[in-house]
Structure formats: structure tokens, C-alpha cells
């Protein structure tokens, strides 16, 4: 049986999946901002200036990874919007 799907449907599915991931990342970032009452940059400066508090360093590493992943997802959304063709990978 053959499945018929339009290019726009594939783009929409890719966009929805990426938006779902982005929402999840943003939720985790908000949790860190609430936990510490600071932006990422403020928290990073504070942690880098203090002695080793392992929990804060662990949170800094994860928080930074989430910030970077959010940028990757934003770029992916732009790429999806700009896409003119789709390659199906099995």
C-alpha cells in the first residue's frame, strides 16, 4: 500500500515536531530561571565566580546545553520554513 503525502504536510509535521521539542526545552529553561531567580547569563557569571558548588555546576552545564539546543531548534524551524524539497530517508 502506498501512502500519499504532500510536501506541505511533511513540512508541517516536521515543524510541529520541532515546535514540540522547542516547547519542552523552553519549559526546562523556565524551571531553571525560577529555581535560581536569574537569567542564564547572570547565573553563569555567579557560578564561575564562586567556589565549587557541584549542584550549581551541574545545573549550569545542563542549562547551557538547553540554551544551545534552543538555538539549534530555532535554526531548524527557519530551515523547515525555507525548505523547497524533501528527501525521504528509510
Rosetta blueprint (number, residue, H / E / L):
1 X L
2 X L
3 X L
4 X L
5 X L
6 X L
7 X H
8 X H
9 X H
10 X H
11 X H
12 X H
13 X H
14 X H
15 X H
16 X H
17 X H
18 X H
19 X H
20 X H
21 X H
22 X H
23 X H
24 X H
25 X H
26 X H
27 X H
28 X H
29 X H
30 X H
31 X H
32 X H
33 X H
34 X H
35 X H
36 X H
37 X L
38 X L
39 X L
40 X H
41 X H
42 X H
43 X H
44 X H
45 X H
46 X H
47 X H
48 X H
49 X H
50 X L
51 X L
52 X L
53 X L
54 X H
55 X H
56 X H
57 X H
58 X H
59 X H
60 X H
61 X H
62 X H
63 X H
64 X H
65 X H
66 X H
67 X H
68 X H
69 X H
70 X H
71 X H
72 X H
73 X H
74 X H
75 X H
76 X H
77 X H
78 X H
79 X H
80 X H
81 X H
82 X H
83 X L
84 X L
85 X L
86 X L
87 X L
88 X L
89 X L
90 X L
